[in-house]
């Protein structure tokens, strides 16, 4: 996500857009846990998603207003069309994630595995085609959420059934290489804008790459769990919401700093420097936010007294 927003060329942009948003939904499904009560589930998800959504949409607007000459009219996109025509588009995924989780709660209650698959596929097809069919963009990234429902189901099934568990790592890596080639057979994909070109090829690429990378990452995790880098990687996973809401602000300011004539001669190295500066900055900011009362800004009220009671639920 960070590398994509920094910008490493059109080829890299096309490559990651083929699967990186579906992969986030797959990761959500892999960690999906709903409990029994929809009301409690909806409240927790809404609190952990909508608080950072509104707070950091406004913070992003204020932080980038001078750099990008953003007008106040952009704020209307926060409450309606948050994935098109707005410089605050970076947080659109939050509302898509909320809708997809709420929809999948109902699907996950269906007793029949076949019907769950069928319903998830219907959601995907509806989400992938509805905006082009009706000729308008749905509010709060609802179409993207419907697409996400299918990938959440993929992630949940992967956790429960551990597909490819016994497949040798070299075959997994070979699969990633093969899918990489298939990615470039399709035109540019952009889930945010509901651009899929060949939907069948998009689906194959997104599912295969997401699952293969998930399998590979679980194996890498076991190899590095005793190393310092393991703690760093875990912190990114636990604090992913911070990286999501902060990346646009940090990247834009890092890029603005390097606009100085002194750095023009660096050419192709500049994106790497922007990425490193942005990552370190976000790592430090996320540590500050999650280890202080500022964590309420990202919907985490663990240990915070609410109505006289200390809340111990980490959402």
C-alpha positions in Angstrom: 0.0 0.0 0.0 2.7 2.5 1.0 4.8 1.6 -2.1 1.8 2.0 -4.3 1.0 5.4 -3.0 4.6 6.6 -3.2 4.7 5.6 -6.8 7.3 3.2 -8.3 6.3 3.5 -11.9 3.4 2.4 -14.1 4.5 -1.2 -14.3 4.7 -1.7 -10.5 1.4 0.2 -10.1 -0.4 -2.1 -12.6 1.1 -5.2 -10.8 0.0 -4.4 -7.3 -3.4 -3.1 -8.2 -4.2 -6.5 -9.7 -4.3 -8.0 -6.2 -3.4 -5.8 -3.3 -6.9 -4.6 -2.4 -8.4 -8.1 -2.7 -5.5 -9.3 -0.5 -6.5 -6.9 2.3 -10.0 -8.3 2.2 -8.6 -11.9 2.3 -6.5 -10.9 5.3 -9.7 -9.6 7.0 -11.4 -12.9 6.3 -8.5 -14.8 7.6 -8.9 -13.0 10.9 -12.7 -12.8 10.8 -14.4 -13.5 14.1 -18.1 -12.4 14.5 -19.4 -13.8 17.8 -23.2 -14.5 18.1 -24.8 -11.1 18.4 -25.0 -8.9 15.3 -25.7 -5.8 17.3 -22.5 -6.2 19.3 -20.5 -7.1 16.2 -21.8 -4.1 14.3 -21.1 -1.7 17.2 -17.5 -2.9 17.6 -16.8 -2.8 13.9 -18.4 0.6 13.4 -16.5 2.0 16.4 -13.2 0.7 15.2 -13.7 1.8 11.6 -15.9 4.9 11.6 -14.0 6.8 14.3 -10.7 6.7 12.4 -12.5 7.2 9.1 -14.0 10.5 10.1 -11.2 11.7 12.3 -8.4 11.1 9.8 -10.5 12.2 6.8 -10.7 15.7 8.5 -7.0 15.5 9.6 -6.0 14.6 6.1 -8.0 17.5 4.7 -6.4 20.0 7.0 -2.9 18.6 6.6 -2.9 18.5 2.8 -5.0 21.6 2.2 -2.0 23.9 1.6 0.1 21.4 -0.3 -2.6 20.3 -2.7 -4.9 23.4 -2.6 -7.8 21.3 -1.5 -11.2 23.0 -1.3 -13.7 22.7 1.5 -16.1 21.1 -1.0 -13.9 18.0 -0.8 -15.3 17.3 2.7 -18.7 16.4 1.2 -17.1 13.2 -0.2 -16.5 11.9 3.3 -20.2 11.4 3.8 -21.1 10.2 0.3 -18.9 9.4 -2.7 -15.6 8.8 -0.9 -13.8 6.8 -3.6 -13.9 9.2 -6.6 -13.3 12.9 -7.2 -11.7 13.5 -3.9 -8.1 14.0 -2.7 -9.1 12.3 0.6 -9.7 9.0 -1.2 -7.1 7.1 0.8 -9.6 6.1 3.5 -12.3 4.8 1.2 -11.3 1.2 2.1 -12.5 1.7 5.7 -16.2 2.1 4.7 -15.8 -0.8 2.2 -14.4 -2.9 4.9 -17.2 -2.0 7.3 -20.0 -2.9 4.7 -18.3 -6.1 3.7 -17.9 -7.3 7.3 -21.5 -6.5 8.1 -22.7 -8.3 5.0 -20.4 -11.3 5.6 -21.8 -11.6 9.1 -25.1 -12.7 7.6 -23.5 -14.9 5.0 -21.4 -16.6 7.7 -24.6 -17.7 9.5 -25.8 -19.7 6.5 -25.5 -23.4 7.5 -24.7 -24.7 4.0 -21.2 -24.3 2.7 -22.4 -24.4 -0.9 -24.9 -21.7 -0.3 -22.2 -19.5 1.4 -20.0 -19.9 -1.6 -22.9 -19.2 -4.0 -23.9 -16.0 -2.0 -20.3 -14.8 -1.9 -19.9 -15.2 -5.7 -23.2 -13.4 -6.3 -22.0 -10.5 -4.1 -18.7 -10.4 -6.1 -20.5 -10.3 -9.5 -23.0 -7.7 -8.3 -20.2 -5.5 -6.9 -18.0 -5.8 -10.0 -20.7 -4.9 -12.4 -23.4 -2.8 -10.7 -21.7 0.6 -11.2 -21.0 0.1 -14.9 -24.5 -1.2 -15.3 -26.4 1.6 -13.7 -23.9 4.2 -14.8 -23.4 5.8 -11.4 -21.1 5.4 -8.3 -22.6 4.0 -5.1 -22.0 5.9 -1.9 -19.5 4.8 0.7 -17.8 2.3 -1.5 -20.7 -0.2 -1.3 -19.9 -1.8 -4.7 -16.3 -2.4 -3.5 -17.6 -3.9 -0.3 -19.7 -6.4 -2.3 -16.5 -7.4 -4.2 -14.7 -7.6 -0.8 -17.3 -10.0 0.6 -16.1 -12.8 -1.7 -12.5 -12.3 -0.8 -13.3 -12.3 2.9 -14.9 -15.7 2.4 -11.7 -16.8 0.6 -9.6 -15.7 3.6 -11.9 -17.4 6.1 -11.9 -20.7 4.2 -8.1 -20.5 3.9 -7.8 -20.2 7.7 -10.2 -23.1 8.3 -9.0 -25.5 5.6 -5.3 -24.5 5.2 -5.2 -25.0 1.5 -1.7 -25.7 0.0 -0.5 -26.6 3.5 1.6 -29.5 2.2 2.7 -27.9 -1.1 6.5 -27.3 -1.2 7.6 -23.7 -0.9 9.3 -23.7 -4.3 6.0 -24.6 -5.9 4.3 -21.7 -4.0 7.0 -19.3 -5.2 6.7 -20.6 -8.8 2.9 -20.0 -8.6 3.5 -16.4 -7.6 5.9 -16.0 -10.6 3.3 -17.5 -13.0 0.5 -15.3 -11.7 2.7 -12.3 -12.0 2.9 -13.0 -15.7 -0.9 -13.4 -15.9 -1.4 -10.0 -14.2 0.1 -8.3 -17.2 -2.3 -10.1 -19.6 -5.1 -8.0 -18.1 -5.4 -4.2 -18.5 -5.0 -1.9 -15.5 -7.2 -2.9 -12.6 -8.5 -0.5 -9.9 -10.9 -1.8 -7.3 -11.5 1.7 -5.9 -12.8 2.8 -9.3 -14.5 -0.5 -10.1 -12.2 -1.1 -13.1 -11.6 -4.8 -13.7 -11.4 -5.1 -17.5 -11.5 -8.9 -17.9 -13.3 -9.9 -14.7 -12.5 -13.6 -15.0 -8.8 -12.9 -15.3 -8.9 -10.4 -12.5 -10.6 -13.0 -10.3 -8.0 -15.7 -11.1 -5.1 -13.3 -10.5 -6.5 -11.8 -7.3 -7.5 -15.1 -5.6 -4.3 -17.0 -6.7 -1.9 -14.2 -5.7 -3.7 -13.4 -2.4 -3.7 -17.1 -1.3 -0.2 -17.8 -2.5 1.2 -14.8 -0.7 -0.8 -15.6 2.4 0.6 -19.2 2.4 4.2 -17.9 1.8 3.9 -15.3 4.6 2.8 -17.8 7.2 5.9 -19.9 6.3 8.2 -16.9 6.5 6.6 -16.0 9.9 7.8 -19.3 11.3 11.3 -18.7 10.0 11.7 -15.3 11.6 9.6 -15.6 14.8 12.7 -15.5 16.9 14.2 -12.5 15.2 13.8 -8.8 15.9 12.2 -8.3 12.5 9.3 -10.5 13.7 8.2 -7.9 16.3 8.4 -5.1 13.7 6.3 -7.1 11.2 3.8 -7.9 14.0 3.5 -4.3 15.0 2.6 -3.4 11.4 -0.1 -6.0 11.3 -1.5 -5.0 14.7 -1.4 -1.3 13.9 -2.4 -1.6 10.2 -5.2 0.9 10.7 -2.6 3.6 11.7 -0.7 3.0 8.5 -3.9 3.2 6.4 -5.1 6.5 7.8 -1.6 8.1 8.1 0.0 7.1 4.8 -1.5 9.8 2.6 -0.5 12.6 4.9 3.0 11.3 5.6 3.8 10.4 2.0 2.6 13.8 0.6 4.7 15.7 3.2 7.8 13.5 2.6 7.5 14.0 -1.1 7.1 17.8 -0.6 10.3 17.9 1.4 12.2 16.1 -1.4 10.9 18.6 -4.0 13.8 20.8 -3.2 16.3 21.3 -6.1 19.0 19.6 -4.1 17.2 16.2 -4.5 16.3 16.5 -8.2 19.6 14.9 -9.3 18.6 11.7 -7.3 16.1 10.8 -10.0 14.9 7.2 -9.6 16.2 6.9 -6.1 13.7 9.5 -4.8 10.8 7.1 -4.5 12.9 4.8 -2.4 13.9 7.6 -0.1 10.3 8.8 0.2 9.2 5.3 1.0 11.9 4.8 3.7 11.1 8.2 5.3 7.4 7.6 5.2 7.7 4.1 6.7 9.9 5.2 9.6 7.6 8.2 10.3 4.5 6.0 10.2 6.1 3.4 12.4 6.9 6.0 15.1 3.5 7.7 14.8 1.7 4.4 15.1 3.7 3.5 18.2 2.8 6.9 19.8 -0.9 6.6 18.9 -1.4 3.0 20.0 0.6 3.4 23.3 -1.2 6.5 24.5 -4.8 7.7 24.9 -4.5 8.8 21.3 -5.4 5.2 20.4 -9.1 6.3 20.8 -8.6 8.1 17.5 -8.3 4.8 15.8 -11.2 3.3 17.6 -9.3 1.5 20.3 -10.8 2.1 23.8 -8.9 -0.6 25.6 -8.3 0.4 29.2 -10.3 3.6 28.7 -13.1 4.3 31.1 -16.5 4.6 29.3 -19.5 5.7 31.4 -17.5 5.0 34.6 -16.4 1.5 33.5 -13.0 0.5 32.1 -13.3 -1.0 28.7 -11.0 -4.1 28.1 -12.2 -5.0 24.7 -9.6 -4.6 22.0 -11.5 -4.2 18.7 
